[in-house]
Amino acid sequence: WSREDIVELFLRFRESGHIRDRMYHGRKYRSCFVGSEAVKWLCNETGLEVEGALLLGNEMIASTMIHHVVHEHIFKNEFLFYRFWDD
């Protein structure tokens, strides 16, 4: 995947309705998405297997396009919150 392909794909993801404010343990996290939902969306949109979607998500982290909301996790297929750096 080229950087341009990845950017376009995640721009489409941003428009998919998965990014919103969320609550976890009484704390509000603004403009974020769930890792497992993003993995499912990536698999559906691209035909990638889960492993490929995880590689793509971690490439986004390495490229400083997205991050875990408290910077504790790589991109995982779990109920973890991530956000775009410019959100």
C-alpha positions, 0 to 999 in steps of 0.5 A: 500500500502506498501512503496515498492509498492508506490516506484515502482509505482512512479518509473513507473510514473517517466518513463511515460514522465510526468516529465519535465521542465514547465513554469508558470507565466514566471518562469521555474520549472525544472523536475516537474509534474502536480498534476492532470496528476499524479492523472489521471495516478494513477487512470488508472494504479491502478484502484484507484478512485480520492480520493485514488490517492490523499491519495497515493500522500499525503502519498508520500509527508508525506514520503518526496518522493515528494513535491510541488515545492514551498512547499505551497500545499498538493497533489491535483488534480489540475494544481499544480507542484510537483517534486521528492525530488531527482530531 
